[in-house]
Amino acid sequence: MFYEIRRYWTKPGRRDEWVAYMESVVLPYQIEQGMSVTGSFIDEQDDDAYLWIRRFDDEQDRERRYAAVYENPRWTDEIAPRVHELLDTDRTVVTRAIPTPVSALR
């Protein structure tokens, strides 16, 4: 099992707009497609930063869930264009993290 910690930066001043879009469209869509979303956060120290965490059982699980989400016409035609409008996608950082043996997230 591992987690994917995704750190995004919105285009300047658009974080509130991004959070509203994530919570009303992106997260519900991804969860409907089988994605396991563990958390969603704003950065207290950076007004344009946003983080979220997803959980996967293994690499095959990640590949299956990615395909369900990102190969769907609803994503490519409807959701992704708005994502690119709001985010500075060149700055995205994705970290794969494995919980330690005593982690509450194990």
The 8 nearest C-alpha neighbors of each residue, nearest first, counted from 0:
[[1, 56, 57, 55, 97, 2, 54, 105],
 [2, 0, 97, 55, 96, 54, 56, 95],
 [3, 1, 54, 96, 53, 95, 55, 4],
 [2, 4, 95, 53, 52, 94, 5, 96],
 [5, 3, 52, 94, 93, 51, 2, 95],
 [4, 6, 93, 51, 50, 92, 3, 52],
 [7, 5, 50, 92, 91, 49, 93, 4],
 [8, 6, 91, 49, 48, 50, 5, 9],
 [9, 7, 48, 47, 87, 86, 49, 90],
 [10, 8, 86, 47, 87, 14, 85, 13],
 [9, 11, 86, 87, 13, 85, 12, 8],
 [12, 10, 13, 9, 47, 14, 46, 8],
 [11, 13, 14, 10, 47, 46, 9, 15],
 [14, 12, 16, 11, 15, 10, 9, 17],
 [13, 15, 17, 16, 47, 9, 12, 18],
 [16, 14, 18, 17, 13, 19, 12, 20],
 [15, 17, 19, 13, 14, 18, 20, 85],
 [18, 16, 14, 20, 15, 19, 21, 13],
 [17, 19, 21, 15, 20, 16, 22, 14],
 [18, 20, 16, 22, 17, 21, 23, 15],
 [21, 19, 17, 23, 18, 24, 22, 16],
 [22, 20, 25, 18, 19, 26, 24, 23],
 [21, 23, 19, 20, 26, 24, 18, 25],
 [22, 24, 20, 21, 19, 25, 27, 26],
 [25, 23, 20, 21, 27, 26, 22, 28],
 [26, 24, 21, 28, 27, 29, 22, 20],
 [25, 27, 29, 28, 21, 22, 24, 30],
 [28, 26, 30, 29, 24, 25, 31, 23],
 [29, 27, 31, 25, 26, 30, 24, 32],
 [30, 28, 32, 26, 34, 31, 27, 25],
 [29, 31, 34, 33, 27, 32, 28, 26],
 [32, 30, 28, 29, 33, 27, 34, 26],
 [31, 33, 29, 30, 34, 68, 67, 28],
 [34, 32, 30, 31, 64, 35, 29, 67],
 [33, 35, 30, 29, 32, 64, 36, 31],
 [36, 34, 54, 53, 37, 30, 33, 55],
 [37, 35, 53, 38, 52, 34, 54, 30],
 [38, 36, 52, 53, 35, 54, 39, 51],
 [39, 37, 52, 51, 36, 40, 53, 50],
 [38, 40, 51, 50, 52, 41, 37, 49],
 [41, 39, 50, 49, 51, 42, 38, 52],
 [42, 40, 49, 50, 48, 43, 39, 46],
 [41, 43, 48, 45, 44, 49, 40, 46],
 [42, 44, 45, 41, 46, 48, 40, 49],
 [45, 43, 42, 46, 48, 41, 47, 49],
 [46, 44, 42, 48, 47, 43, 41, 49],
 [47, 45, 48, 44, 42, 14, 43, 12],
 [46, 48, 9, 8, 14, 45, 11, 12],
 [49, 47, 8, 42, 45, 7, 46, 41],
 [48, 50, 41, 7, 42, 6, 40, 8],
 [51, 49, 6, 40, 5, 39, 41, 7],
 [50, 52, 39, 5, 38, 40, 4, 6],
 [51, 53, 4, 38, 37, 3, 36, 5],
 [52, 54, 36, 3, 37, 2, 35, 4],
 [55, 53, 2, 35, 1, 3, 36, 37],
 [56, 54, 1, 57, 61, 0, 60, 2],
 [55, 57, 0, 60, 1, 54, 58, 61],
 [58, 56, 60, 0, 55, 59, 61, 1],
 [57, 59, 61, 60, 62, 56, 55, 63],
 [60, 58, 62, 61, 57, 63, 56, 64],
 [59, 61, 63, 57, 58, 62, 56, 55],
 [62, 60, 58, 64, 59, 63, 55, 65],
 [61, 63, 59, 65, 60, 64, 66, 58],
 [64, 62, 60, 66, 61, 65, 59, 67],
 [63, 65, 67, 61, 66, 62, 34, 60],
 [66, 64, 62, 68, 67, 63, 69, 61],
 [65, 67, 70, 63, 64, 69, 68, 62],
 [68, 66, 64, 65, 32, 70, 69, 63],
 [69, 67, 65, 66, 71, 70, 32, 29],
 [68, 70, 66, 71, 65, 74, 67, 75],
 [71, 69, 66, 68, 67, 72, 75, 74],
 [70, 72, 73, 74, 69, 68, 67, 75],
 [73, 71, 75, 74, 76, 70, 77, 69],
 [72, 74, 77, 71, 76, 75, 78, 79],
 [75, 73, 78, 72, 71, 79, 77, 76],
 [74, 76, 72, 79, 73, 77, 78, 71],
 [77, 75, 73, 72, 74, 78, 79, 80],
 [76, 78, 73, 74, 75, 79, 80, 81],
 [77, 79, 74, 81, 80, 76, 75, 82],
 [78, 80, 82, 75, 81, 74, 77, 83],
 [81, 79, 83, 82, 78, 84, 77, 76],
 [80, 82, 84, 83, 79, 78, 85, 77],
 [83, 81, 79, 85, 84, 80, 86, 78],
 [84, 82, 80, 86, 81, 85, 79, 88],
 [83, 85, 81, 82, 86, 80, 10, 87],
 [84, 86, 82, 83, 9, 10, 17, 81],
 [87, 85, 9, 10, 83, 88, 8, 84],
 [86, 88, 10, 9, 89, 8, 90, 85],
 [89, 87, 90, 91, 86, 83, 7, 8],
 [90, 88, 87, 91, 86, 92, 8, 7],
 [89, 91, 88, 87, 92, 8, 7, 6],
 [92, 90, 7, 88, 89, 6, 93, 8],
 [91, 93, 6, 5, 90, 94, 7, 4],
 [94, 92, 5, 4, 6, 3, 91, 95],
 [95, 93, 4, 3, 96, 5, 92, 2],
 [94, 96, 3, 2, 4, 1, 93, 97],
 [95, 97, 2, 1, 94, 3, 98, 4],
 [96, 98, 1, 2, 99, 0, 95, 105],
 [99, 97, 102, 105, 104, 96, 100, 1],
 [98, 100, 102, 101, 97, 105, 104, 103],
 [101, 99, 102, 98, 105, 103, 104, 97],
 [102, 100, 99, 103, 105, 98, 104, 97],
 [103, 101, 104, 99, 105, 98, 100, 97],
 [102, 104, 105, 101, 98, 100, 99, 97],
 [103, 105, 102, 98, 101, 99, 2, 97],
 [104, 102, 103, 98, 100, 101, 99, 0]]
